[in-house]
Amino acid sequence: MPRKRRARVIAACALAAAALLAVSGCASSATPAAPPSLSTLTVTPDGITGLDVGLPVTSFALVNYGERACPSSGGWLPRYPQDEANSGGQELDPFDVNTRAASESGAITSEYVWSKALQTAKGIGVGSSLDDVLAAYPHAAKSKGYSTVMYAVPGIRGQLVIELAGHNDDAAGEWPVQYLDRVVWMDVIPKSAKVVSIASTVDAGPCPIAGHVPKIEDNDG
């Protein structure tokens, strides 16, 4: 099983004092407004609504910065509770955001979309079928991992990588049959970055060096 997600580090004055995170103390005791519903956000080839790859985080409606969010660095933390609405059925954040050098002011270098509630403008999200993906993005660039198939959709600064469970080239039966040809997760990376599968790595998630990828298990016995 993947390692336990690091404790959520939420600043008490996250929105009101977002610009003052480097300064100790809180400028206001007001309770921040709740973030917008996940279903109102859109995943695009340039990033999740308001979080564009290649630019620093300037909108704090969706995320807060935690100075010790990761074992050896800070990191951005979604302002949403963890839930099991993902392909792995585990308690996860709905998405993760990485910035250059894990810094508060660094440009966004990658975003990982785990939640089924987050979809593209064409209705593609975790759980979508291969037919749905091909119909929505017929010109997406296809590439193959050892057990997944990826479809990359270019944007202005970034590219959306839609990763589907595929037949394992090395051993039969790695994916439970109900996952085959379905989206298991999505990620947004810079337009110049190489498209790679994250199916067999832990180099994804909230921390730049060792995050995690949901472990898919066959719960049907």
Rosetta silent file (secondary structure, phi, psi, omega in degrees, C-alpha in Angstrom):
SEQUENCE: MPRKRRARVIAACALAAAALLAVSGCASSATPAAPPSLSTLTVTPDGITGLDVGLPVTSFALVNYGERACPSSGGWLPRYPQDEANSGGQELDPFDVNTRAASESGAITSEYVWSKALQTAKGIGVGSSLDDVLAAYPHAAKSKGYSTVMYAVPGIRGQLVIELAGHNDDAAGEWPVQYLDRVVWMDVIPKSAKVVSIASTVDAGPCPIAGHVPKIEDNDG
SCORE:     score description
SCORE:     0.000 S_00000001
   1 L     0.000  150.051  179.353    0.000    0.000    0.000 S_00000001
   2 L   -67.923  158.063 -177.797    1.222    3.565   -0.593 S_00000001
   3 L   -64.032  154.425 -178.660    2.662    5.478    2.300 S_00000001
   4 L   -63.934  135.413  179.155    0.262    7.382    4.539 S_00000001
   5 L   -61.709  137.134 -178.447   -0.429   10.898    3.295 S_00000001
   6 L   -62.897  151.795 -175.867    1.411   13.520    5.319 S_00000001
   7 L   -58.237  140.812  179.229   -0.608   15.423    7.840 S_00000001
   8 L   -70.806  128.206 -178.845   -2.558   18.325    6.453 S_00000001
   9 L  -114.663   98.457 -175.349   -0.968   21.613    7.431 S_00000001
  10 L  -110.494  124.096  177.739   -3.537   24.365    7.071 S_00000001
  11 L   -69.861  137.227 -175.276   -2.758   27.956    8.051 S_00000001
  12 L   -65.225  -25.398 -178.774   -5.460   29.380   10.285 S_00000001
  13 L  -119.281   44.661 -168.099   -5.661   32.549    8.250 S_00000001
  14 L   -54.753  -49.899 -177.406   -5.012   31.014    4.843 S_00000001
  15 L   -80.172  -48.756 -175.727   -7.062   33.288    2.634 S_00000001
  16 L   -62.706  -30.741 -175.883   -7.002   36.511    4.603 S_00000001
  17 L  -118.689   26.210 -177.159   -3.244   36.307    5.126 S_00000001
  18 H   -57.237  -37.477 -179.150   -2.120   34.404    2.028 S_00000001
  19 H   -75.620   -9.207 -176.410    0.203   37.229    1.082 S_00000001
  20 H  -114.859   21.598 -176.697    1.660   37.224    4.589 S_00000001
  21 L   -62.186  -24.950 -179.333    2.482   33.530    4.980 S_00000001
  22 L   -78.330   -9.904 -177.925    6.155   34.344    5.296 S_00000001
  23 L  -106.983  135.384 -179.054    5.399   36.479    8.334 S_00000001
  24 L   -68.346  150.417  179.092    4.531   34.881   11.653 S_00000001
  25 L    91.475  171.391 -178.702    1.078   35.479   13.065 S_00000001
  26 L  -118.631  139.480 -179.046   -2.259   36.097   11.370 S_00000001
  27 L   -81.577  -20.128 -177.320   -3.486   39.366   10.013 S_00000001
  28 L  -148.093  147.393  177.357   -7.125   38.415   10.492 S_00000001
  29 L   -98.170    4.743 -178.508   -9.111   35.968   12.591 S_00000001
  30 L   -64.869  142.523  178.170  -11.882   35.806    9.981 S_00000001
  31 L   -76.472  126.900 -179.430  -12.807   32.313    8.797 S_00000001
  32 L   -62.547  149.598  176.511  -11.865   31.875    5.120 S_00000001
  33 L   -64.807  148.877  178.274  -14.685   31.296    2.683 S_00000001
  34 L   -65.423  146.159  178.291  -15.235   27.681    1.681 S_00000001
  35 L   -68.263  159.513  178.786  -13.641   26.719   -1.634 S_00000001
  36 L   -65.175  155.690  178.447  -15.902   26.283   -4.646 S_00000001
  37 L   -58.312  141.435  179.242  -17.440   22.889   -5.255 S_00000001
  38 H   -56.737  -34.441 -176.891  -15.150   20.502   -7.107 S_00000001
  39 H   -67.612  -15.036  178.402  -17.845   19.989   -9.718 S_00000001
  40 H   -89.529   -8.074 -179.799  -17.582   23.669  -10.708 S_00000001
  41 L   -87.508  155.796  179.590  -13.871   23.368  -11.537 S_00000001
  42 E  -125.965  135.528  174.614  -12.557   22.453  -14.972 S_00000001
  43 E   -93.642  121.745 -179.030   -9.430   20.510  -15.849 S_00000001
  44 E  -120.789  170.095  175.935   -7.774   21.998  -18.941 S_00000001
  45 L   -63.530  -11.920  177.737   -4.493   21.326  -20.769 S_00000001
  46 L  -104.304   -5.299  177.113   -3.104   24.330  -18.883 S_00000001
  47 E   137.600  174.415  174.385   -4.275   23.303  -15.427 S_00000001
  48 E   -71.383  150.659 -178.888   -7.175   23.152  -13.022 S_00000001
  49 L   -38.992  119.278  177.032   -9.290   26.320  -12.908 S_00000001
  50 L    80.684   -0.398 -179.095   -7.092   29.187  -11.631 S_00000001
  51 E  -127.969   83.704 -174.890   -3.955   27.048  -11.338 S_00000001
  52 E   -88.156  130.394  174.320   -2.021   27.345  -14.603 S_00000001
  53 L   -60.265  139.412 -179.488    1.097   25.284  -15.248 S_00000001
  54 L    90.922   -7.578  178.343    4.108   27.537  -15.830 S_00000001
  55 L  -123.246  152.338  175.865    2.775   30.286  -13.557 S_00000001
  56 E   -72.208  162.247  175.913    3.022   30.690   -9.770 S_00000001
  57 L   -72.109  121.663  178.511   -0.030   30.212   -7.583 S_00000001
  58 L  -123.058  -10.236  176.880   -1.752   33.573   -7.264 S_00000001
  59 L  -113.385  128.054 -173.765   -5.284   32.447   -6.386 S_00000001
  60 L  -110.031   19.807  178.338   -5.765   30.869   -2.991 S_00000001
  61 L   -69.778  -28.409 -174.313   -9.389   29.791   -3.298 S_00000001
  62 L  -105.324  -25.682 -172.536   -8.341   26.176   -3.952 S_00000001
  63 E  -138.833  156.733  171.104   -5.012   25.716   -2.143 S_00000001
  64 E  -123.675  154.469  175.861   -2.929   26.827    0.839 S_00000001
  65 E   -98.521  130.238  175.950    0.831   26.704    1.208 S_00000001
  66 E  -109.931  123.843 -176.937    2.253   24.671    4.099 S_00000001
  67 E   -62.891  -26.607 -179.309    5.837   25.428    5.097 S_00000001
  68 E  -127.919   40.018 -177.308    6.369   21.813    6.221 S_00000001
  69 E   -67.023  -30.487 -178.574    3.836   20.031    4.030 S_00000001
  70 E  -117.389  164.576 -175.883    6.421   17.522    2.762 S_00000001
  71 L   -55.221  -35.624 -176.383    9.255   15.699    4.558 S_00000001
  72 L  -126.412   14.216 -177.745   11.949   18.042    3.264 S_00000001
  73 E  -162.668  175.676  170.541   10.062   21.024    1.890 S_00000001
  74 E   -82.649 -175.092  178.579    6.911   23.042    1.852 S_00000001
  75 E  -179.533  164.142 -179.959    4.062   22.370   -0.522 S_00000001
  76 E   -90.703  134.901 -175.690    0.609   23.330   -1.691 S_00000001
  77 E  -119.114  125.258  177.479   -2.347   21.701    0.037 S_00000001
  78 E   -60.737  143.029  178.332   -5.849   21.514   -1.462 S_00000001
  79 L   -88.561   42.041 -179.337   -8.542   23.209    0.608 S_00000001
  80 L  -131.864  149.369  176.526  -10.747   20.154    0.269 S_00000001
  81 L   -71.355  152.821  173.648  -11.249   17.113    2.495 S_00000001
  82 L   -71.951  149.454  174.954   -9.821   13.801    1.436 S_00000001
  83 E  -152.439 -178.358 -175.428  -12.300   11.231    0.169 S_00000001
  84 L  -102.773   14.879 -176.986  -12.469    7.917   -1.676 S_00000001
  85 L   -81.989   61.806 -179.939  -13.901    9.264   -4.941 S_00000001
  86 E  -144.930  175.216 -175.041  -10.941    8.102   -7.020 S_00000001
  87 L   -66.162  -26.541 -178.677   -9.914    5.035   -8.994 S_00000001
  88 L   -88.502  -12.876 -178.793   -8.161    3.455   -6.005 S_00000001
  89 L    67.115   29.093 -178.975  -10.988    3.946   -3.509 S_00000001
  90 L  -110.119  162.520  175.543   -8.536    5.407   -0.952 S_00000001
  91 L   -73.588  102.407 -178.676   -8.664    8.510    1.228 S_00000001
  92 E  -133.273  157.521  167.945   -6.898   11.006   -1.034 S_00000001
  93 L   -66.274  154.583 -179.041   -6.949   14.695   -1.781 S_00000001
  94 L   -68.793  -25.862  178.602   -8.905   15.396   -4.981 S_00000001
  95 E  -158.048  166.359  175.804   -5.801   16.806   -6.655 S_00000001
  96 E  -134.856  148.359 -178.863   -2.188   17.757   -5.973 S_00000001
  97 E  -128.412  129.134  174.849   -0.102   20.703   -7.156 S_00000001
  98 E  -112.220  143.500  174.083    3.703   20.884   -7.360 S_00000001
  99 E  -121.065  162.699 -178.949    5.761   24.035   -7.870 S_00000001
 100 H   -58.033  128.194 -178.321    9.391   24.519   -8.869 S_00000001
 101 H    59.291   18.325  179.988   11.638   23.666   -5.920 S_00000001
 102 H    57.999   25.006 -175.098    8.433   23.189   -3.910 S_00000001
 103 L   -90.413  159.413  179.800    8.501   26.907   -3.202 S_00000001
 104 L   -67.729  -32.875 -176.628    5.600   29.208   -2.502 S_00000001
 105 L   -98.797   -4.287 -177.117    6.598   31.561   -5.320 S_00000001
 106 L   -71.752  155.194  177.685    7.752   28.935   -7.834 S_00000001
 107 E   -68.838  148.492  177.260    5.925   28.216  -11.066 S_00000001
 108 E   -67.920  128.262 -178.538    3.577   25.248  -11.139 S_00000001
 109 E  -107.251  -22.103  178.636    5.379   22.266  -12.678 S_00000001
 110 E  -165.276  152.713  174.788    2.710   19.562  -12.431 S_00000001
 111 E  -136.349  138.291 -178.788   -0.813   18.861  -11.274 S_00000001
 112 E  -118.960  127.299 -176.568   -2.281   15.440  -10.520 S_00000001
 113 E  -108.567  115.535 -178.299   -6.015   14.827  -10.759 S_00000001
 114 L  -107.888  -32.428 -170.200   -7.353   11.922   -8.701 S_00000001
 115 E   -77.282  141.054  174.950  -10.981   12.773   -7.988 S_00000001
 116 L   -69.225  -16.914 -178.198  -13.865   11.606  -10.155 S_00000001
 117 L   -77.000  -16.531 -178.513  -15.531   14.963   -9.444 S_00000001
 118 L   -96.737  123.167 -176.637  -12.954   16.847  -11.527 S_00000001
 119 E  -134.494  164.952  175.170  -13.580   16.778  -15.261 S_00000001
 120 E   -81.328  173.669  178.739  -12.570   18.513  -18.454 S_00000001
 121 L   -63.240  -20.401  179.723  -14.905   20.839  -20.356 S_00000001
 122 L   -99.006   13.615  173.328  -15.807   17.835  -22.514 S_00000001
 123 L    80.671   17.646  179.304  -16.792   15.709  -19.530 S_00000001
 124 L   -93.269  133.134  179.095  -13.699   13.515  -19.330 S_00000001
 125 E  -159.225 -174.829  178.046  -12.513   12.477  -15.878 S_00000001
 126 L   -58.068  127.409 -177.710  -11.452    9.528  -13.787 S_00000001
 127 L   101.693  -14.784  178.367  -13.652    6.594  -14.778 S_00000001
 128 L   -63.991  151.048 -178.872  -14.347    7.786  -18.340 S_00000001
 129 E   -85.555  163.305  175.947  -14.135    5.125  -21.034 S_00000001
 130 H   -59.129  -41.742  179.310  -11.665    4.942  -23.912 S_00000001
 131 H   -60.343  -39.536  178.035  -14.521    5.590  -26.348 S_00000001
 132 H   -62.834  -43.688 -178.415  -15.412    8.761  -24.401 S_00000001
 133 H   -64.108  -45.646 -178.717  -11.808    9.979  -24.525 S_00000001
 134 H   -65.578  -35.852  178.652  -11.445    9.322  -28.259 S_00000001
 135 H   -69.388  -38.325 -178.526  -14.741   11.054  -29.000 S_00000001
 136 H   -76.193  -37.578 -175.155  -13.798   14.094  -26.917 S_00000001
 137 L  -133.132   70.034 -175.898  -10.188   14.352  -28.086 S_00000001
 138 L   -64.125  -20.152 -176.996   -9.815   12.579  -31.457 S_00000001
 139 L  -104.373   10.220  178.788   -6.515   14.332  -32.187 S_00000001
 140 L   -63.679  144.920 -179.926   -4.818   13.643  -28.829 S_00000001
 141 E   -79.293  124.609 -176.811   -1.310   12.210  -29.088 S_00000001
 142 E   -95.556  138.397  172.585   -1.253    8.562  -28.031 S_00000001
 143 E  -143.864  162.010 -172.197    1.651    6.878  -26.227 S_00000001
 144 E  -121.384  130.996  168.079    2.029    3.571  -24.406 S_00000001
 145 L   -97.932 -179.334 -176.562    3.339    2.688  -20.971 S_00000001
 146 L   -69.016  -23.450  179.434    3.960   -0.876  -19.895 S_00000001
 147 L  -140.026   11.495  178.602    0.432   -1.167  -18.479 S_00000001
 148 E  -139.572  164.624  174.035   -1.336    2.054  -19.466 S_00000001
 149 E  -123.490  134.462 -175.963   -2.186    4.107  -22.526 S_00000001
 150 E  -117.362  141.104  176.429   -1.847    7.891  -22.437 S_00000001
 151 E  -123.265  119.136 -176.131   -3.548   10.549  -24.517 S_00000001
 152 E  -104.142  128.854 -179.885   -1.971   14.020  -24.413 S_00000001
 153 E  -113.777  115.311 -175.707   -3.996   17.123  -25.214 S_00000001
 154 E   -75.664  149.867  174.415   -1.884   20.274  -25.805 S_00000001
 155 L  -124.391 -151.680  179.127   -2.694   23.685  -24.372 S_00000001
 156 L   -81.566  -53.492  178.407   -0.960   27.062  -24.379 S_00000001
 157 L  -106.407  -24.787 -172.392    1.639   26.381  -21.661 S_00000001
 158 E  -126.338 -172.384  174.150    0.788   22.843  -20.676 S_00000001
 159 E  -145.412  139.356  178.661   -0.609   19.535  -21.772 S_00000001
 160 E   -92.569  123.956  178.482   -3.264   17.338  -20.238 S_00000001
 161 E  -106.879  116.481 -179.924   -2.268   13.696  -19.992 S_00000001
 162 E  -102.283  115.470 -173.063   -5.223   11.321  -19.701 S_00000001
 163 E  -108.937  124.709 -178.647   -4.024    7.913  -18.512 S_00000001
 164 E  -114.501  147.552  175.017   -6.091    4.786  -19.000 S_00000001
 165 E   -66.536  134.325  179.750   -5.554    1.264  -17.742 S_00000001
 166 L  -131.395 -178.267  179.410   -4.293   -0.975  -20.525 S_00000001
 167 L   -73.315  133.972 -177.685   -3.111   -4.490  -21.091 S_00000001
 168 L   -73.977  124.892 -179.457    0.116   -5.266  -19.260 S_00000001
 169 L   -75.680  -17.924 -174.094    2.987   -6.005  -21.645 S_00000001
 170 L  -102.430  -29.699 -178.019    4.953   -7.889  -18.983 S_00000001
 171 L  -155.530  145.502 -177.817    2.380  -10.003  -17.177 S_00000001
 172 L   -79.369  146.327  168.735   -1.290  -10.791  -17.614 S_00000001
 173 L    80.547   19.558  179.499   -3.990   -9.587  -15.286 S_00000001
 174 L   -66.820  -43.952  178.905   -2.351   -6.660  -13.479 S_00000001
 175 L   -88.181  132.481  169.959   -5.419   -4.444  -13.890 S_00000001
 176 L   -56.971  144.466 -171.378   -8.765   -5.723  -12.642 S_00000001
 177 H   -58.127  -30.848 -177.246  -10.964   -6.149  -15.688 S_00000001
 178 H   -69.585  -13.542  179.636  -13.351   -3.366  -14.645 S_00000001
 179 H   -94.988  -17.878 -175.544  -10.532   -0.804  -15.002 S_00000001
 180 E   -58.687  135.087  179.255   -9.357   -1.758  -18.494 S_00000001
 181 L    61.271   31.232  173.548   -9.788    1.028  -21.065 S_00000001
 182 E  -129.399  150.579 -179.776  -10.913    3.479  -18.404 S_00000001
 183 E   -68.263  126.868  178.591   -9.261    6.649  -17.101 S_00000001
 184 E  -103.156  -23.600  172.844   -7.483    5.970  -13.824 S_00000001
 185 E  -172.494  170.912  177.112   -6.064    9.481  -13.328 S_00000001
 186 E  -136.150  155.306  172.635   -4.992   12.596  -15.206 S_00000001
 187 E  -143.537  155.304  177.955   -2.087   14.989  -14.901 S_00000001
 188 E  -117.976  127.204 -177.269   -1.136   18.366  -16.329 S_00000001
 189 E  -132.613  165.921  177.475    2.512   19.021  -17.179 S_00000001
 190 E   -57.746  151.817 -177.111    4.429   21.696  -19.117 S_00000001
 191 L   -61.459  -29.487 -177.672    3.967   21.616  -22.867 S_00000001
 192 L   -85.985   -7.985 -175.307    7.668   20.882  -23.354 S_00000001
 193 L   -76.961  152.160  177.532    7.750   17.988  -20.870 S_00000001
 194 L   -76.690  135.669  177.835    7.938   14.365  -21.940 S_00000001
 195 L   -77.713  120.749  179.109    4.738   12.384  -21.486 S_00000001
 196 L  -132.958  152.274  177.380    5.414    9.487  -19.115 S_00000001
 197 L   -74.768  139.737  174.040    3.195    7.011  -17.320 S_00000001
 198 L  -105.709   10.754 -175.173    2.773    7.498  -13.587 S_00000001
 199 L   -65.128  -30.619 -174.281    1.164    4.075  -13.172 S_00000001
 200 L  -116.727   25.885 -177.152    4.273    2.402  -11.766 S_00000001
 201 L  -128.880  162.607  170.498    5.895    5.263   -9.863 S_00000001
 202 L  -109.218    8.121 -179.086    5.577    7.080   -6.561 S_00000001
 203 L   -86.964   56.799  177.897    6.960   10.266   -8.069 S_00000001
 204 L  -154.945  154.157  179.747    3.548   11.885   -8.198 S_00000001
 205 L   116.736 -153.348 -170.077    1.337   13.570   -5.684 S_00000001
 206 L   -76.231  -22.649 -174.986    1.816   16.349   -3.147 S_00000001
 207 L  -111.918  140.061 -172.317    5.586   16.169   -2.671 S_00000001
 208 L   -67.442  -24.146 -177.666    8.116   16.796   -5.454 S_00000001
 209 L  -100.612  -48.825 -178.655   10.374   13.839   -4.665 S_00000001
 210 L  -136.663   94.815  173.912    8.112   11.141   -3.248 S_00000001
 211 L   -97.290 -140.208  171.981    4.402   11.549   -3.580 S_00000001
 212 L  -157.327  157.272  175.681    2.115    8.625   -4.231 S_00000001
 213 L  -117.706  137.148 -179.662   -0.115    7.099   -6.836 S_00000001
 214 L   -55.495  138.158  177.174   -3.294    5.276   -5.792 S_00000001
 215 L   -89.572  122.988 -178.123   -2.840    1.522   -5.634 S_00000001
 216 L   -89.974  124.562  178.798   -5.465   -0.238   -7.697 S_00000001
 217 L  -126.076  149.844  177.122   -6.722   -3.447   -6.147 S_00000001
 218 L   -84.854  102.781 -176.909   -9.376   -5.881   -7.231 S_00000001
 219 L   -89.125    4.668 -179.595  -11.930   -5.634   -4.459 S_00000001
 220 L   -92.522    4.164  178.987  -14.315   -8.029   -6.141 S_00000001
 221 L    79.803    0.000    0.000  -12.340  -11.054   -5.041 S_00000001
